Amino acid sequence: MARVFLFFLVLCFVLYMAGMAESTVARHSKPTDFIQASCRATRYPALCVQCLSQYASAIKRSDRQLAQTA
């Protein structure tokens, strides 16, 4: 029983740290990083980045704002 509890505790800690690392990266990345990552899925990623980068301050990291701007 103690092993199961210890395993659960370690699992929760690892998941917590992974979430913290992801949110830290998201807060400190440039607005254009989100646009570049989103444009990778398009047929013309360079053109996508070129066109949307000028609106990076409006898009920030919002999927909805990205779609409306595009």
N, C-alpha and C positions, 0 to 999 in steps of 0.2 A: 504494500500500500504506500509506503514511504517513497518507493522508487517511482510510482505513478505520479505522485504529487510533485516530486522533484522534476520529473520529465515535463509535466505540465507547466511548472514554474519557469523552467528554462525555455520552453517553447514560447510562452507569453513574453518573456524578456527579449528573445530574438525577434519576434514579430514587432514588438514595441520599438526596438532599435532600428529595424528596417523601415518602419513608418516614419520615424524621426529623421533618418537620413534622407528619405525621399522628400519630405517636406522642407528640409533645409536646402536641398538642391533646388527645389522649385522656387523658394523665396529668393535665392541669390543668383538665379540664372537671368540672363538678359531676355528682354521681351522677344527678341528675334529668335532665340533658341526654340521657343515654343512654335513659332511659325515654321522654322526649318524642319523641326520634327514632324509637324503636321503635313508639310509639303512633300515629305519623302514618299507618301502614298499616292501622289499624283503622277500623271503621265509625264508632265514637264516640271519637275521639282525646281529647277533653277529659275524658270519663268514665274512660278508660283511665289517663290521667296522674293524675287525682284519686285513683283507687283504688290505683295502684301506687306513688305517690310516698312514701307512708308507709313503704314497705319498701325505699326507695332504698339504705339502708346495707347491707342484705342482698343486694340485687341487684347493686350496684356496676355493672360493665360486662359482666356475664356473660349471654349469651343463654340458657344453660341455667338459671341462677338466675331469670331473668326468666320463663321458661316455667313453672318449678316454682311460683313465687310466684303467677303469674296463675291 
